[in-house]
Amino acid sequence: SDGFSLRVYYSIGKPYIQGLVGKDEGSLQSYFFDTFESKGAKITYVAQHRNSCEPKGIVIEASHDDQFVPMNSKIWVTISSGNGSNCDPVAPPEESP
């Protein structure tokens, strides 16, 4: 071995949707513009709201997340309204004896 190494990077030419679930609704517009539209991809999103135990305004579902999508795609995101019922309260951690 002569210590020479070669690292090759390649793209499959498709945008990658990453980490939508858990994002704040207020950050979606800039995420889609900065990550996709400003670079030529026509990736749009449609927001729908649903009652959930998650905090209001948090993305709880996405039609595509952590995956490659075509250059012209519409992503459906579900955003928590924050008023779910029968939510389990977070239990405090048990103390060791």
C-alpha positions, 0 to 999 in steps of 0.5 A, a space after each residue: 500500500 502506498 498510502 493513497 486513498 480515493 473517496 468518490 461521492 455521487 448523487 442520484 440526482 434527486 432531492 432528499 427530504 430529511 427530518 420533517 417530523 419534529 420540525 416546527 411549522 414556522 420553519 417549513 417555508 424557509 426549509 423548503 425554499 432554502 433546501 429545494 426551491 432556491 436550488 431548482 427543485 420544485 418541492 412543495 408542501 401542503 399542511 394539514 392539522 390534526 389534534 395530537 398530544 404533541 405540542 401545537 405547531 410540531 410536524 407529526 407526520 409527513 408523506 415523505 421523510 428521510 428519503 429521496 423524492 422526484 424533482 417535482 414533488 408535493 409533500 403532505 405534512 400533518 401538524 399538531 393542533 396540540 389539543 389531543 385527548 387522553 394524552 398520557 402525562 410524562 411520568 417522572 423518572 423513578 428514583 433508585 432506592 
